[in-house]
Amino acid sequence: MVVFKQGGIQMSKYQFLDSYTLKNGAEVKNRIVMAPMTEMSSFENGIVTNDEIEYYRRRSGGVGMEITGCANVSEIGKGFEGELSVANDSVLPQLSKLAQSMKSNGTKAILQIFNAGRMTTSEILRGKKPVSASAIRAERPGSEEPASMSEEEILETISDFGNATRRAILSGFDGVEIHGANTYLIQQFFSPNSNQRDDKWGGDLKSRMNFPLEVIKKVMNVVKESGKSKFIVGYRISPEEIETPGIQLSETLEFVSKLSTSGIDYLHVSMGDVWRTSLNDKSDTEPINKQIKQALGDEIPLMVVGNVETPVDAEKAANSFEFVAMGRELIREPNWVEKVIAGDETSIKYKLSPTDLEDLAIPAPLWGFLTTVFRPIAGLSTEKDPATSFKEAAAPWEKF
Ligand SMILES: Cc1cc2nc3c(=O)[nH]c(=O)nc-3n(C[C@H](O)[C@H](O)[C@H](O)COP(=O)(O)O)c2cc1C
């Protein structure tokens, strides 16, 4: 933090408030990002609801970038009810309104695009069988065995990501984030757990990188054809899996060095804590994000996330990494950045109460989710459940 005087008043300036110019020339006004968080509030067909528009509007304006919850690029890629869809052109009018609501006061609007792969059910897919790299069930209760994708389906899915990008551009988004994390289809292709193919899409580490790299290539081509040179393309990864076999950090580091030359504008590492060390190798005490930063090099900015709540937390992360994403804290405190800029840090909220819902424009399904699945860690303040900070318990959100 730099402290300086203006008109006799001592002011603090955090480096996370500095702007950052991406290599494609797009200028992001500060280095705080709203992390992708699904609110499960879209219509059954994936069309954006007005509640969602208000929820994102309430959180734009302060942060440098705002990323939507994941949007499925095809019907077969839908992961859960109430999910955003970017699978066909009928979503465009409402999606355009969403993009507009996110872009207030210079915030960049980013659409997260994904396919759930095997992390869905035939009920959610209205009778269709989930698909994945191989016909292997996820090691989770209630998971279903997916069908192994044919070559044709793989190529179609790569095109789906291209079409989703085209729709994001048409709707006025400033960028897309390719969701290669949190156990969804793109990660399923990279993982030796879910990908046991023996064709060009699976087998050794190099072949397991082919699907993610082809998706990126497709997305970059669509951007190039659109002529929107400042359209942002981010990529999100999960660095490890705890299953055997599963993604090892050494494999991720190799993948990251490939990603550094893939044309992406930023890399986003999905973790529950910015400073987490390896889950699989306890003797490795170097934070994963530091290792990823080294493998990535200085050309591409690294976005980190996990348990950042206070300006001090954010500044610590901003000392080592270019972008700091915040999830749950921005649900509770939509004006976090504005309050820091105004020097009004003492009024930043770290607790959430049911009486705040209307003011915070939290859609009912998100509230329901926070009070059930997330109950112990949602920072809720209720009689039975004394107000807890998000930091006080570990969370299962990495399945997102
Ligand atoms: C309600 C909720 C929904 C989420 N949905 C997504 C999602 O759609 N896509 C994604 O990549 N991560 C998703 N996440 C994970 C967040 O992006 C983030 O990585 C996680 O919450 C850790 O950050 P935090 O400690 O600042 O909350 C979700 C998290 C929450 C709490």
The ligand as an SDF file (V2000), in Angstrom:
LIG
                    3D

 31 33  0  0  0  0  0  0  0  0999 V2000
  -22.5790  -19.5160   -5.1050 C   0  0  0  0  0  0  0  0  0  0  0  0
  -21.3210  -19.8330   -5.8530 C   0  0  0  0  0  0  0  0  0  0  0  0
  -21.3950  -20.1620   -7.2040 C   0  0  0  0  0  0  0  0  0  0  0  0
  -20.2240  -20.4380   -7.9430 C   0  0  0  0  0  0  0  0  0  0  0  0
  -20.3270  -20.6620   -9.2920 N   0  0  0  0  0  0  0  0  0  0  0  0
  -19.1980  -20.7690  -10.0470 C   0  0  0  0  0  0  0  0  0  0  0  0
  -19.2940  -20.8210  -11.4640 C   0  0  0  0  0  0  0  0  0  0  0  0
  -20.3690  -20.7270  -12.0690 O   0  0  0  0  0  0  0  0  0  0  0  0
  -18.1300  -20.9560  -12.1600 N   0  0  0  0  0  0  0  0  0  0  0  0
  -16.9140  -21.0470  -11.5470 C   0  0  0  0  0  0  0  0  0  0  0  0
  -15.8940  -21.1820  -12.2320 O   0  0  0  0  0  0  0  0  0  0  0  0
  -16.8030  -20.9670  -10.1920 N   0  0  0  0  0  0  0  0  0  0  0  0
  -17.9080  -20.8030   -9.4410 C   0  0  0  0  0  0  0  0  0  0  0  0
  -17.8050  -20.6340   -8.0730 N   0  0  0  0  0  0  0  0  0  0  0  0
  -16.4670  -20.5560   -7.4410 C   0  0  0  0  0  0  0  0  0  0  0  0
  -16.0200  -19.0760   -7.3100 C   0  0  0  0  0  0  0  0  0  0  0  0
  -15.7300  -18.5250   -8.5810 O   0  0  0  0  0  0  0  0  0  0  0  0
  -14.7570  -18.9360   -6.4300 C   0  0  0  0  0  0  0  0  0  0  0  0
  -13.7030  -19.6310   -7.0470 O   0  0  0  0  0  0  0  0  0  0  0  0
  -14.9540  -19.4340   -5.0010 C   0  0  0  0  0  0  0  0  0  0  0  0
  -16.1600  -18.9430   -4.4630 O   0  0  0  0  0  0  0  0  0  0  0  0
  -13.7840  -19.0190   -4.0980 C   0  0  0  0  0  0  0  0  0  0  0  0
  -13.7150  -17.6290   -4.0090 O   0  0  0  0  0  0  0  0  0  0  0  0
  -14.2060  -16.8310   -2.6840 P   0  0  0  0  0  0  0  0  0  0  0  0
  -13.4700  -17.4230   -1.5090 O   0  0  0  0  0  0  0  0  0  0  0  0
  -13.8160  -15.4090   -2.9290 O   0  0  0  0  0  0  0  0  0  0  0  0
  -15.6780  -17.0090   -2.5780 O   0  0  0  0  0  0  0  0  0  0  0  0
  -18.9540  -20.3970   -7.3110 C   0  0  0  0  0  0  0  0  0  0  0  0
  -18.8980  -20.0850   -5.9450 C   0  0  0  0  0  0  0  0  0  0  0  0
  -20.0510  -19.7780   -5.2270 C   0  0  0  0  0  0  0  0  0  0  0  0
  -19.9360  -19.3750   -3.7900 C   0  0  0  0  0  0  0  0  0  0  0  0
  1  2  1  0
  2  3  1  0
  2 30  2  0
  3  4  2  0
  4  5  1  0
  4 28  1  0
  5  6  2  0
  6  7  1  0
  6 13  1  0
  7  8  2  0
  7  9  1  0
  9 10  1  0
 10 11  2  0
 10 12  1  0
 12 13  2  0
 13 14  1  0
 14 15  1  0
 14 28  1  0
 15 16  1  0
 16 17  1  0
 16 18  1  0
 18 19  1  0
 18 20  1  0
 20 21  1  0
 20 22  1  0
 22 23  1  0
 23 24  1  0
 24 25  2  0
 24 26  1  0
 24 27  1  0
 28 29  2  0
 29 30  1  0
 30 31  1  0
M  END
$$$$
